[in-house]
Every structure is written in structure tokens, then in C-alpha cells.
Amino acid sequence: MKRTFTSITTLLLATYIGQAAESFRIYSPSSKKNTLWIIQAIPKKDDLELKVAKKVKLDFPGRVITTHPEMPLLYVTATRGDPGKVPGAVVHLKKDGSYLNHKRIHFNDGACYLSIDKENKHLLGVSYGNGRLNVYPLDQMGIPGKAITTVDEGKREAHCVLLPPDGKNIYIPYVKGNLALLQYAYDGKTGKIIPLDPKDAKPPLGSGPRHMAYHPTLPMVYFSNEQGIGLSTYRRAANGQLKVEQDISILPPGMSKLGLSASDLLITPNGKFLFAGLRGHRQDFDRISRYRVLEDGKAEFIGLTEADKIPWGLTLSPDGKFLFVSATTGASLTAYRISPNGDLKKVTSLAWDPGMSDLVAR
């Protein structure tokens, strides 16, 4: 009996440890309350529990966030502020992902998107307000210094900066009246940028490429179309040039685009599915659009999933099994389980501050 009891106890303990190891955290700044929300996510069989672990006072209106791929660091920035004095923070985490402390920093410009290059040597930010791209060097502790590269193309409404798997190029999409998709060669060792020729990949009229995702193994780049309300796919040549292959519209026949716009975009780690937010600003049509990636890298629209009001930011769980969506007007964080066929099943949601949009999980 003792041996049996010990075996059962050991099995239960191992099961508990396995479940605990699968838990992770979601981080999102609240610009209305000047705080950083830390949400603990605990998988339970086919379910998921979300609970508020901590709210950190940042003392500035953070809106955009990214995470360091290797170090336990988060980077948060405001979207606007005085040039050279835009408030931001580097958040230090403990090994388990809980909050340790944070350090206030300043950026050249407000940013609507932050990312880190493949060398993990630079933090990149792009501004919606003035369209400028800034490259900040990271020291050995991961702390950004003064920008060593700033690119100003005289265009507003830039929306994303995210490097491909090989880290050799930068593509900056511009929306609305500044429609463009600008292309550059990038040196991850120095942070230097050189325009390609031609510099503009010429996105389809009315598309408005907003956020992007890269296929993990194929030379494909995908963009959510903010004004086109759909997805555009581009093939990336060896010289870095992008060539559009698809401009997919997803609205039902006869439905107006008025008052609608696309938001964030993600691809699953296995490269099989894409998900994008669709915001119903002046229509009751808030959705997550779903796409299947075909063998040649092109995308196929497979359906829409209902979302809370104004789905804005998307992130995936570290294991790629759950999609998380922030709703700015709905003031919620919603978790969906990703099915093997690309369907989304809502499993839980959590109420948080209105206006929270950008989020990361680790």
C-alpha cells in the first residue's frame, strides 16, 4: 500500500508540476490608468483561467509593448510626446515572469509599434504621428541608448516595423492617404538602413497595409489591409524586394467598408494559419478573420469569428495553442483556442481598462 500511495503521490506531483510549467503571463499597458497589467494564464485541460497577477504603476500613458526574445525584459512606450522626451520604460521580470522593477527611459518619437532585430542588438520603433523610424542600440543589459538611425520619409501614418526571419530587411507600411510600402536593407550589427531600389513596393490602391507577419520557412510576407478590409500577400525575392501576389477582400457581397478597419495580424508558429482583427467602428461588425496558408505560401480566407467591440491587439500563447485579443471599447481580453482546422473557440475573457490595445505573452 505504501508503494502504491507513493507512486500515486509522485504521479500527482508530476502532473501538478507539468501544469504549473505550462502557465504563462500576458502583459499590456493601460494608457488611461498609466499602469502595466500582468495577467497570469493557467491552462486547465481544454480550458484556461485568466487572473490579474499585478498592476504596475508606470506614471506615464504607455500604449505599445514588446518583449526581449532572450532576456526577461519588456519595453513600453507612449504613442506621443515631446521629441527626444517621449516617455517609456524597460520592465525587468523575474524568472517566472512576475514583475521585478522598471526603469524609466525616453524615446525620440512616440511609437505605434516596437520590435527587436534578429541580432537582439537593437530596438526599433515606428511612429504613426510623424512616420519616422528609429533604431535604438541595446547595451549588454538590454537597455536602449540614443537612436543611432532615424529615417524620416516625410510621410505620416506608418504602422509597423518587424524584421523577417533572416533579419536582412525592413518594410514599413503606410496607410490611408500616405499609402506606401517602403523597403530597406538592414544591417543588424550596426543598425544601419539603406533604401532598396525601387523603395516603394506599391501596395494595391485602397489596401492600406497595416500590420505584418512572416511565414517561418517560405519567403512570404502578409499584411492586414486596414482600408481594404482583408489580407495582402507578398513574395520576398532574394534581393529583399516584395512583389504583391494577392489582395484578398473578405466582406460579404454588397457590404460597405464604411466605418470598418483592420487591425493586428498574427501567423501561427507552424505557418498554417493567419488571424487578423476587424474593427466595427461605425458598424456592428467586430470580428477575427481567419486564413489558411497554402503550400505555395498564398492565403485562403476561411471565415470570421465574432469578437468584442473593436478588436485591436493580438498575441499567441507561448505554445501557439491560444489566441488572445484585446478589445478597446469592449474593455476586455479574450482567449480563443485554435483548432487544428483554424477555427477559433472562445474559452474565457477578462475585463480590464478601456483603450488597452497592445499586448504580449511570455
Rosetta blueprint (number, residue, H / E / L):
1 M L
2 K H
3 R H
4 T H
5 F H
6 T H
7 S H
8 I H
9 T H
10 T H
11 L H
12 L H
13 L H
14 A H
15 T H
16 Y H
17 I H
18 G H
19 Q H
20 A H
21 A H
22 E H
23 S L
24 F E
25 R E
26 I E
27 Y E
28 S E
29 P E
30 S E
31 S L
32 K L
33 K L
34 N L
35 T E
36 L E
37 W E
38 I E
39 I E
40 Q E
41 A E
42 I E
43 P E
44 K E
45 K L
46 D L
47 D E
48 L E
49 E E
50 L E
51 K E
52 V E
53 A E
54 K E
55 K E
56 V E
57 K E
58 L L
59 D L
60 F L
61 P L
62 G L
63 R L
64 V E
65 I E
66 T E
67 T E
68 H L
69 P L
70 E L
71 M L
72 P L
73 L E
74 L E
75 Y E
76 V E
77 T E
78 A L
79 T L
80 R L
81 G L
82 D L
83 P L
84 G L
85 K L
86 V E
87 P E
88 G E
89 A E
90 V E
91 V E
92 H E
93 L E
94 K L
95 K L
96 D L
97 G L
98 S L
99 Y E
100 L E
101 N E
102 H E
103 K E
104 R E
105 I E
106 H E
107 F E
108 N L
109 D L
110 G L
111 A L
112 C L
113 Y E
114 L E
115 S E
116 I E
117 D L
118 K L
119 E L
120 N L
121 K L
122 H E
123 L E
124 L E
125 G E
126 V E
127 S L
128 Y L
129 G L
130 N L
131 G L
132 R L
133 L E
134 N E
135 V E
136 Y E
137 P E
138 L E
139 D L
140 Q L
141 M L
142 G L
143 I L
144 P E
145 G L
146 K L
147 A L
148 I L
149 T E
150 T E
151 V E
152 D L
153 E L
154 G L
155 K L
156 R L
157 E L
158 A E
159 H L
160 C L
161 V L
162 L L
163 L L
164 P L
165 P L
166 D L
167 G L
168 K L
169 N E
170 I E
171 Y E
172 I E
173 P E
174 Y E
175 V L
176 K H
177 G H
178 N H
179 L L
180 A E
181 L E
182 L E
183 Q E
184 Y E
185 A E
186 Y E
187 D E
188 G L
189 K L
190 T L
191 G L
192 K E
193 I E
194 I E
195 P E
196 L E
197 D E
198 P E
199 K E
200 D E
201 A L
202 K L
203 P L
204 P L
205 L L
206 G L
207 S L
208 G L
209 P E
210 R E
211 H E
212 M E
213 A E
214 Y E
215 H L
216 P L
217 T L
218 L L
219 P L
220 M E
221 V E
222 Y E
223 F E
224 S E
225 N E
226 E L
227 Q L
228 G L
229 I L
230 G E
231 L E
232 S E
233 T E
234 Y E
235 R E
236 R E
237 A L
238 A L
239 N L
240 G L
241 Q L
242 L E
243 K E
244 V E
245 E E
246 Q E
247 D E
248 I E
249 S E
250 I L
251 L L
252 P L
253 P L
254 G L
255 M L
256 S L
257 K L
258 L L
259 G L
260 L E
261 S E
262 A E
263 S E
264 D E
265 L E
266 L E
267 I E
268 T L
269 P L
270 N L
271 G L
272 K L
273 F E
274 L E
275 F E
276 A E
277 G E
278 L E
279 R E
280 G E
281 H L
282 R L
283 Q L
284 D L
285 F L
286 D L
287 R E
288 I E
289 S E
290 R E
291 Y E
292 R E
293 V E
294 L L
295 E L
296 D L
297 G L
298 K L
299 A E
300 E E
301 F E
302 I E
303 G E
304 L E
305 T E
306 E E
307 A L
308 D L
309 K L
310 I L
311 P E
312 W E
313 G E
314 L E
315 T E
316 L E
317 S L
318 P L
319 D L
320 G L
321 K L
322 F E
323 L E
324 F E
325 V E
326 S E
327 A E
328 T L
329 T L
330 G L
331 A L
332 S E
333 L E
334 T E
335 A E
336 Y E
337 R E
338 I E
339 S L
340 P L
341 N L
342 G L
343 D L
344 L E
345 K E
346 K E
347 V E
348 T E
349 S E
350 L E
351 A E
352 W L
353 D L
354 P L
355 G L
356 M L
357 S L
358 D L
359 L L
360 V E
361 A E
362 R L
